[in-house]
Each structure stands twice: as structure tokens, then as C-alpha cells.
Amino acid sequence: MNKNVLGVAFALTALAGLSGCAGDKPENPVDYFTFNDQPLVRDVVDDMTKKEVLQVGGQPSSVINRSVEPGTCNNYILNNDGHQQPYYVSFNSADRVDSKGFMTCQQMEENARARARVLGY
């Protein structure tokens, strides 16, 4: 009996956790292992300045103004053995890194808008 209750509780907890992420587009963990030696992935850290990021990663393929939070976002295309992967570096209004990851700036903004709707911002 206790095993059944525990199993149901686990399943409900897992479903509740997944439903909270419905607006998020998850990143593929394989991308981190494929591109972890790329300077943008390896060397860029939170609170780094935009100037430092440009020294590490060079000019981005595009830059967008953020709409959910003040700031900008740089789109990059990483390359490894013929495999291309979008990567973004987001800056706050003080031009400091506040997030980065394996998606485009547009996808990151969509996720931020979805989170803001869920949280009531």
C-alpha cells in the first residue's frame, strides 16, 4: 500500500514540476558537452562586461534589445565539426552578463515572457 502511495506521489510531483516549465524551451545538455571548449561557453560568466564578452567571442551575428527586462542580447552561432548551434549572451541595463545559453535571444525572450505571465509580472 505504501509503495502505491509513494509511486502516485512521485508521479504527481513530476507532473507538477513539468507543468511549471510549459513555457520554457529546454536546452539540450548534449550541446554543452559538444561546445564546452568554445570560448563563449567556457569563459563567459555572469556579471562579465559586454566589452569582455566581445573580446572573448568577437562580434555577434545579431544584437536585439530585450523587451521583458531592460538590456540587450547577443546572438552567436557556434560551430564544431560542421554542427552549428545558436548561443545567446544576455546583458542587463548595466551591460553586464545576466544569462547565457544554447538558444537564440528570441527564444530566451519568449521564455522570459512566458515566465512573467505565469508569475503575474
MODELLER restraints for C-alpha pairs under 7 A, 6 or more apart:
rsr = mdl.restraints
at = mdl.atoms
rsr.add(forms.Gaussian(group=physical.xy_distance, feature=features.Distance(at['CA:23:A'], at['CA:111:A']), mean=5.94, stdev=0.5))
rsr.add(forms.Gaussian(group=physical.xy_distance, feature=features.Distance(at['CA:23:A'], at['CA:114:A']), mean=5.30, stdev=0.5))
rsr.add(forms.Gaussian(group=physical.xy_distance, feature=features.Distance(at['CA:23:A'], at['CA:115:A']), mean=6.92, stdev=0.5))
rsr.add(forms.Gaussian(group=physical.xy_distance, feature=features.Distance(at['CA:24:A'], at['CA:111:A']), mean=5.07, stdev=0.5))
rsr.add(forms.Gaussian(group=physical.xy_distance, feature=features.Distance(at['CA:25:A'], at['CA:111:A']), mean=6.84, stdev=0.5))
rsr.add(forms.Gaussian(group=physical.xy_distance, feature=features.Distance(at['CA:27:A'], at['CA:102:A']), mean=5.93, stdev=0.5))
rsr.add(forms.Gaussian(group=physical.xy_distance, feature=features.Distance(at['CA:35:A'], at['CA:41:A']), mean=6.93, stdev=0.5))
rsr.add(forms.Gaussian(group=physical.xy_distance, feature=features.Distance(at['CA:35:A'], at['CA:80:A']), mean=6.94, stdev=0.5))
rsr.add(forms.Gaussian(group=physical.xy_distance, feature=features.Distance(at['CA:36:A'], at['CA:42:A']), mean=5.73, stdev=0.5))
rsr.add(forms.Gaussian(group=physical.xy_distance, feature=features.Distance(at['CA:39:A'], at['CA:56:A']), mean=6.22, stdev=0.5))
rsr.add(forms.Gaussian(group=physical.xy_distance, feature=features.Distance(at['CA:39:A'], at['CA:57:A']), mean=6.42, stdev=0.5))
rsr.add(forms.Gaussian(group=physical.xy_distance, feature=features.Distance(at['CA:40:A'], at['CA:56:A']), mean=6.45, stdev=0.5))
rsr.add(forms.Gaussian(group=physical.xy_distance, feature=features.Distance(at['CA:40:A'], at['CA:57:A']), mean=5.46, stdev=0.5))
rsr.add(forms.Gaussian(group=physical.xy_distance, feature=features.Distance(at['CA:44:A'], at['CA:53:A']), mean=6.41, stdev=0.5))
rsr.add(forms.Gaussian(group=physical.xy_distance, feature=features.Distance(at['CA:46:A'], at['CA:97:A']), mean=4.92, stdev=0.5))
rsr.add(forms.Gaussian(group=physical.xy_distance, feature=features.Distance(at['CA:46:A'], at['CA:98:A']), mean=5.43, stdev=0.5))
rsr.add(forms.Gaussian(group=physical.xy_distance, feature=features.Distance(at['CA:46:A'], at['CA:99:A']), mean=6.57, stdev=0.5))
rsr.add(forms.Gaussian(group=physical.xy_distance, feature=features.Distance(at['CA:47:A'], at['CA:96:A']), mean=4.87, stdev=0.5))
rsr.add(forms.Gaussian(group=physical.xy_distance, feature=features.Distance(at['CA:47:A'], at['CA:97:A']), mean=4.74, stdev=0.5))
rsr.add(forms.Gaussian(group=physical.xy_distance, feature=features.Distance(at['CA:47:A'], at['CA:98:A']), mean=6.25, stdev=0.5))
rsr.add(forms.Gaussian(group=physical.xy_distance, feature=features.Distance(at['CA:48:A'], at['CA:96:A']), mean=5.39, stdev=0.5))
rsr.add(forms.Gaussian(group=physical.xy_distance, feature=features.Distance(at['CA:48:A'], at['CA:97:A']), mean=5.32, stdev=0.5))
rsr.add(forms.Gaussian(group=physical.xy_distance, feature=features.Distance(at['CA:49:A'], at['CA:95:A']), mean=5.91, stdev=0.5))
rsr.add(forms.Gaussian(group=physical.xy_distance, feature=features.Distance(at['CA:49:A'], at['CA:96:A']), mean=4.55, stdev=0.5))
rsr.add(forms.Gaussian(group=physical.xy_distance, feature=features.Distance(at['CA:49:A'], at['CA:97:A']), mean=6.37, stdev=0.5))
rsr.add(forms.Gaussian(group=physical.xy_distance, feature=features.Distance(at['CA:50:A'], at['CA:95:A']), mean=5.50, stdev=0.5))
rsr.add(forms.Gaussian(group=physical.xy_distance, feature=features.Distance(at['CA:50:A'], at['CA:96:A']), mean=5.95, stdev=0.5))
rsr.add(forms.Gaussian(group=physical.xy_distance, feature=features.Distance(at['CA:60:A'], at['CA:74:A']), mean=5.70, stdev=0.5))
rsr.add(forms.Gaussian(group=physical.xy_distance, feature=features.Distance(at['CA:60:A'], at['CA:75:A']), mean=5.57, stdev=0.5))
rsr.add(forms.Gaussian(group=physical.xy_distance, feature=features.Distance(at['CA:60:A'], at['CA:76:A']), mean=5.06, stdev=0.5))
rsr.add(forms.Gaussian(group=physical.xy_distance, feature=features.Distance(at['CA:61:A'], at['CA:75:A']), mean=5.62, stdev=0.5))
rsr.add(forms.Gaussian(group=physical.xy_distance, feature=features.Distance(at['CA:61:A'], at['CA:76:A']), mean=5.32, stdev=0.5))
rsr.add(forms.Gaussian(group=physical.xy_distance, feature=features.Distance(at['CA:62:A'], at['CA:74:A']), mean=5.98, stdev=0.5))
rsr.add(forms.Gaussian(group=physical.xy_distance, feature=features.Distance(at['CA:62:A'], at['CA:75:A']), mean=5.21, stdev=0.5))
rsr.add(forms.Gaussian(group=physical.xy_distance, feature=features.Distance(at['CA:63:A'], at['CA:72:A']), mean=6.86, stdev=0.5))
rsr.add(forms.Gaussian(group=physical.xy_distance, feature=features.Distance(at['CA:63:A'], at['CA:73:A']), mean=5.60, stdev=0.5))
rsr.add(forms.Gaussian(group=physical.xy_distance, feature=features.Distance(at['CA:63:A'], at['CA:74:A']), mean=4.58, stdev=0.5))
rsr.add(forms.Gaussian(group=physical.xy_distance, feature=features.Distance(at['CA:63:A'], at['CA:75:A']), mean=6.13, stdev=0.5))
rsr.add(forms.Gaussian(group=physical.xy_distance, feature=features.Distance(at['CA:64:A'], at['CA:72:A']), mean=5.64, stdev=0.5))
rsr.add(forms.Gaussian(group=physical.xy_distance, feature=features.Distance(at['CA:64:A'], at['CA:73:A']), mean=5.33, stdev=0.5))
rsr.add(forms.Gaussian(group=physical.xy_distance, feature=features.Distance(at['CA:64:A'], at['CA:74:A']), mean=6.68, stdev=0.5))
rsr.add(forms.Gaussian(group=physical.xy_distance, feature=features.Distance(at['CA:65:A'], at['CA:71:A']), mean=6.17, stdev=0.5))
rsr.add(forms.Gaussian(group=physical.xy_distance, feature=features.Distance(at['CA:65:A'], at['CA:72:A']), mean=4.41, stdev=0.5))
rsr.add(forms.Gaussian(group=physical.xy_distance, feature=features.Distance(at['CA:65:A'], at['CA:73:A']), mean=6.38, stdev=0.5))
rsr.add(forms.Gaussian(group=physical.xy_distance, feature=features.Distance(at['CA:66:A'], at['CA:72:A']), mean=5.09, stdev=0.5))
rsr.add(forms.Gaussian(group=physical.xy_distance, feature=features.Distance(at['CA:66:A'], at['CA:73:A']), mean=6.53, stdev=0.5))
rsr.add(forms.Gaussian(group=physical.xy_distance, feature=features.Distance(at['CA:68:A'], at['CA:109:A']), mean=6.89, stdev=0.5))
rsr.add(forms.Gaussian(group=physical.xy_distance, feature=features.Distance(at['CA:68:A'], at['CA:112:A']), mean=6.59, stdev=0.5))
rsr.add(forms.Gaussian(group=physical.xy_distance, feature=features.Distance(at['CA:68:A'], at['CA:113:A']), mean=6.28, stdev=0.5))
rsr.add(forms.Gaussian(group=physical.xy_distance, feature=features.Distance(at['CA:70:A'], at['CA:92:A']), mean=6.05, stdev=0.5))
rsr.add(forms.Gaussian(group=physical.xy_distance, feature=features.Distance(at['CA:70:A'], at['CA:93:A']), mean=5.28, stdev=0.5))
rsr.add(forms.Gaussian(group=physical.xy_distance, feature=features.Distance(at['CA:71:A'], at['CA:91:A']), mean=5.47, stdev=0.5))
rsr.add(forms.Gaussian(group=physical.xy_distance, feature=features.Distance(at['CA:71:A'], at['CA:92:A']), mean=4.38, stdev=0.5))
rsr.add(forms.Gaussian(group=physical.xy_distance, feature=features.Distance(at['CA:71:A'], at['CA:93:A']), mean=4.33, stdev=0.5))
rsr.add(forms.Gaussian(group=physical.xy_distance, feature=features.Distance(at['CA:71:A'], at['CA:95:A']), mean=6.96, stdev=0.5))
rsr.add(forms.Gaussian(group=physical.xy_distance, feature=features.Distance(at['CA:72:A'], at['CA:90:A']), mean=6.09, stdev=0.5))
rsr.add(forms.Gaussian(group=physical.xy_distance, feature=features.Distance(at['CA:72:A'], at['CA:91:A']), mean=5.31, stdev=0.5))
rsr.add(forms.Gaussian(group=physical.xy_distance, feature=features.Distance(at['CA:72:A'], at['CA:92:A']), mean=6.73, stdev=0.5))
rsr.add(forms.Gaussian(group=physical.xy_distance, feature=features.Distance(at['CA:73:A'], at['CA:88:A']), mean=6.76, stdev=0.5))
rsr.add(forms.Gaussian(group=physical.xy_distance, feature=features.Distance(at['CA:73:A'], at['CA:89:A']), mean=5.74, stdev=0.5))
rsr.add(forms.Gaussian(group=physical.xy_distance, feature=features.Distance(at['CA:73:A'], at['CA:90:A']), mean=4.20, stdev=0.5))
rsr.add(forms.Gaussian(group=physical.xy_distance, feature=features.Distance(at['CA:73:A'], at['CA:91:A']), mean=5.86, stdev=0.5))
rsr.add(forms.Gaussian(group=physical.xy_distance, feature=features.Distance(at['CA:73:A'], at['CA:105:A']), mean=5.94, stdev=0.5))
rsr.add(forms.Gaussian(group=physical.xy_distance, feature=features.Distance(at['CA:74:A'], at['CA:88:A']), mean=5.58, stdev=0.5))
rsr.add(forms.Gaussian(group=physical.xy_distance, feature=features.Distance(at['CA:74:A'], at['CA:89:A']), mean=5.23, stdev=0.5))
rsr.add(forms.Gaussian(group=physical.xy_distance, feature=features.Distance(at['CA:74:A'], at['CA:90:A']), mean=6.27, stdev=0.5))
rsr.add(forms.Gaussian(group=physical.xy_distance, feature=features.Distance(at['CA:74:A'], at['CA:105:A']), mean=6.85, stdev=0.5))
rsr.add(forms.Gaussian(group=physical.xy_distance, feature=features.Distance(at['CA:75:A'], at['CA:87:A']), mean=6.05, stdev=0.5))
rsr.add(forms.Gaussian(group=physical.xy_distance, feature=features.Distance(at['CA:75:A'], at['CA:88:A']), mean=4.72, stdev=0.5))
rsr.add(forms.Gaussian(group=physical.xy_distance, feature=features.Distance(at['CA:75:A'], at['CA:89:A']), mean=6.80, stdev=0.5))
rsr.add(forms.Gaussian(group=physical.xy_distance, feature=features.Distance(at['CA:75:A'], at['CA:104:A']), mean=6.01, stdev=0.5))
rsr.add(forms.Gaussian(group=physical.xy_distance, feature=features.Distance(at['CA:75:A'], at['CA:105:A']), mean=6.00, stdev=0.5))
rsr.add(forms.Gaussian(group=physical.xy_distance, feature=features.Distance(at['CA:76:A'], at['CA:86:A']), mean=5.86, stdev=0.5))
rsr.add(forms.Gaussian(group=physical.xy_distance, feature=features.Distance(at['CA:76:A'], at['CA:87:A']), mean=5.13, stdev=0.5))
rsr.add(forms.Gaussian(group=physical.xy_distance, feature=features.Distance(at['CA:76:A'], at['CA:88:A']), mean=5.98, stdev=0.5))
rsr.add(forms.Gaussian(group=physical.xy_distance, feature=features.Distance(at['CA:77:A'], at['CA:84:A']), mean=6.34, stdev=0.5))
rsr.add(forms.Gaussian(group=physical.xy_distance, feature=features.Distance(at['CA:77:A'], at['CA:85:A']), mean=5.57, stdev=0.5))
rsr.add(forms.Gaussian(group=physical.xy_distance, feature=features.Distance(at['CA:77:A'], at['CA:86:A']), mean=4.64, stdev=0.5))
rsr.add(forms.Gaussian(group=physical.xy_distance, feature=features.Distance(at['CA:77:A'], at['CA:87:A']), mean=6.02, stdev=0.5))
rsr.add(forms.Gaussian(group=physical.xy_distance, feature=features.Distance(at['CA:78:A'], at['CA:84:A']), mean=5.52, stdev=0.5))
rsr.add(forms.Gaussian(group=physical.xy_distance, feature=features.Distance(at['CA:78:A'], at['CA:85:A']), mean=5.09, stdev=0.5))
rsr.add(forms.Gaussian(group=physical.xy_distance, feature=features.Distance(at['CA:78:A'], at['CA:86:A']), mean=6.20, stdev=0.5))
rsr.add(forms.Gaussian(group=physical.xy_distance, feature=features.Distance(at['CA:78:A'], at['CA:87:A']), mean=6.74, stdev=0.5))
rsr.add(forms.Gaussian(group=physical.xy_distance, feature=features.Distance(at['CA:79:A'], at['CA:85:A']), mean=6.56, stdev=0.5))
rsr.add(forms.Gaussian(group=physical.xy_distance, feature=features.Distance(at['CA:86:A'], at['CA:102:A']), mean=5.83, stdev=0.5))
rsr.add(forms.Gaussian(group=physical.xy_distance, feature=features.Distance(at['CA:86:A'], at['CA:103:A']), mean=5.25, stdev=0.5))
rsr.add(forms.Gaussian(group=physical.xy_distance, feature=features.Distance(at['CA:86:A'], at['CA:104:A']), mean=5.64, stdev=0.5))
rsr.add(forms.Gaussian(group=physical.xy_distance, feature=features.Distance(at['CA:87:A'], at['CA:101:A']), mean=5.56, stdev=0.5))
rsr.add(forms.Gaussian(group=physical.xy_distance, feature=features.Distance(at['CA:87:A'], at['CA:102:A']), mean=4.46, stdev=0.5))
rsr.add(forms.Gaussian(group=physical.xy_distance, feature=features.Distance(at['CA:87:A'], at['CA:103:A']), mean=5.16, stdev=0.5))
rsr.add(forms.Gaussian(group=physical.xy_distance, feature=features.Distance(at['CA:87:A'], at['CA:104:A']), mean=5.87, stdev=0.5))
rsr.add(forms.Gaussian(group=physical.xy_distance, feature=features.Distance(at['CA:88:A'], at['CA:100:A']), mean=5.34, stdev=0.5))
rsr.add(forms.Gaussian(group=physical.xy_distance, feature=features.Distance(at['CA:88:A'], at['CA:101:A']), mean=5.53, stdev=0.5))
rsr.add(forms.Gaussian(group=physical.xy_distance, feature=features.Distance(at['CA:88:A'], at['CA:102:A']), mean=6.55, stdev=0.5))
rsr.add(forms.Gaussian(group=physical.xy_distance, feature=features.Distance(at['CA:88:A'], at['CA:103:A']), mean=6.14, stdev=0.5))
rsr.add(forms.Gaussian(group=physical.xy_distance, feature=features.Distance(at['CA:88:A'], at['CA:104:A']), mean=5.47, stdev=0.5))
rsr.add(forms.Gaussian(group=physical.xy_distance, feature=features.Distance(at['CA:88:A'], at['CA:105:A']), mean=5.53, stdev=0.5))
rsr.add(forms.Gaussian(group=physical.xy_distance, feature=features.Distance(at['CA:89:A'], at['CA:97:A']), mean=6.77, stdev=0.5))
rsr.add(forms.Gaussian(group=physical.xy_distance, feature=features.Distance(at['CA:89:A'], at['CA:99:A']), mean=6.10, stdev=0.5))
rsr.add(forms.Gaussian(group=physical.xy_distance, feature=features.Distance(at['CA:89:A'], at['CA:100:A']), mean=4.37, stdev=0.5))
rsr.add(forms.Gaussian(group=physical.xy_distance, feature=features.Distance(at['CA:89:A'], at['CA:101:A']), mean=6.89, stdev=0.5))
rsr.add(forms.Gaussian(group=physical.xy_distance, feature=features.Distance(at['CA:90:A'], at['CA:97:A']), mean=5.63, stdev=0.5))
rsr.add(forms.Gaussian(group=physical.xy_distance, feature=features.Distance(at['CA:90:A'], at['CA:98:A']), mean=5.81, stdev=0.5))
rsr.add(forms.Gaussian(group=physical.xy_distance, feature=features.Distance(at['CA:90:A'], at['CA:99:A']), mean=5.20, stdev=0.5))
rsr.add(forms.Gaussian(group=physical.xy_distance, feature=features.Distance(at['CA:90:A'], at['CA:100:A']), mean=5.93, stdev=0.5))
rsr.add(forms.Gaussian(group=physical.xy_distance, feature=features.Distance(at['CA:91:A'], at['CA:97:A']), mean=4.42, stdev=0.5))
rsr.add(forms.Gaussian(group=physical.xy_distance, feature=features.Distance(at['CA:91:A'], at['CA:98:A']), mean=5.47, stdev=0.5))
rsr.add(forms.Gaussian(group=physical.xy_distance, feature=features.Distance(at['CA:92:A'], at['CA:98:A']), mean=6.06, stdev=0.5))
